[in-house]
Every structure is written in C-alpha cells, then in structure tokens.
C-alpha cells in the first residue's frame, strides 16, 4: 500500500531532537522551500523547490538521532519523545504547505519501505540549530 508519493521534488527524512522547537521547523521549512538545488535550463543548480514546481515527501525518521559511538547498539537518547516529535513533524509539514509546496507524508512511528529514485548524486543534510 502506498501512503505518500511524489514525482519531482524532495524526500525529507526528518529527525526531531530533544530541545527542537517551532523556530527550528520554521527555519527548515524556509530553507527547504528556497534552497536553490534544482537545475535551471542551463543545467546549473539555480532553482528552488518552489521555482521548480516540485513537491515534498516528508517522512519522520527518529533514527537520524541514533548514536553509534559506544557499544554495538545505537542509542536514541538525543531523539525527542514521540509526542513532541509528532507535534513538530506536523508543524513542519504545515509550514511547508503554507508556502505553496504540495506535501505527501509517511506514517509517523510506522515501519515503512521508502523508495527513492535519486536524480543525480545530490543529498544534503539540513540542521536548524547550527544555522539560526
């Protein structure tokens, strides 16, 4: 069963950490909408998601906060509680939609099979705390 699907756009794997807030989500929503990473007619990364007319597939991914530095099992102490994470995840989705970007989602706290066709070897990590 397909829950969320987009054509051209961005797959956003979203991890919410302890201490994250709505201002973090505001920053990320603006960055996602306006980051110039899509090719223009000359093939240069010059268009934003808004300008390219793309969509966003937003998938919650608490494992982004997995700490593998000690032992053989990741620790998830830095991840926000599911209640806090879901609230901020939903808030981020609403902020991205508010600027006019179509959004599809995964299912929060579900085991999902996510498929991606990566158009070029382009992957970015966006973090709010180090950039505000």
Buried (B, 14 or more C-beta within 10 A) or exposed (E): EEEBEBEEBBBBBBBBBEEBBEEBBBBBBEBBBEBBBBBEEEEEEBBBBBEBBBBBBBBBBBEBBBEEEEEEEEEBEBBBEBEBBBBBBBBBBEBBBEEEBBBBBBEEEEEEEEEEEEEEEEEEEEBBEEEE
